[in-house]
């Protein structure tokens, strides 16, 4: 599975309420796993996941 398809699958899961998927998206954008780093999108997804109890996303928000 290529990076774009993996991202689309994660976005689909996050849209259905998967906080783990939202975390993975945030971290992926932060690290540049889906192309160039995109800190704006990383912050958007991390914020969403953090609001729903993700400790990983809370840590990432501290770095953004």
Secondary structure, 3 states (H helix, E strand, C coil): CCHHHHHHHHHHHHHCCCHHHHHHHHHHHHHCCCCCCCHHHHHHHHHHHHHCCCHHHHHHHHHC
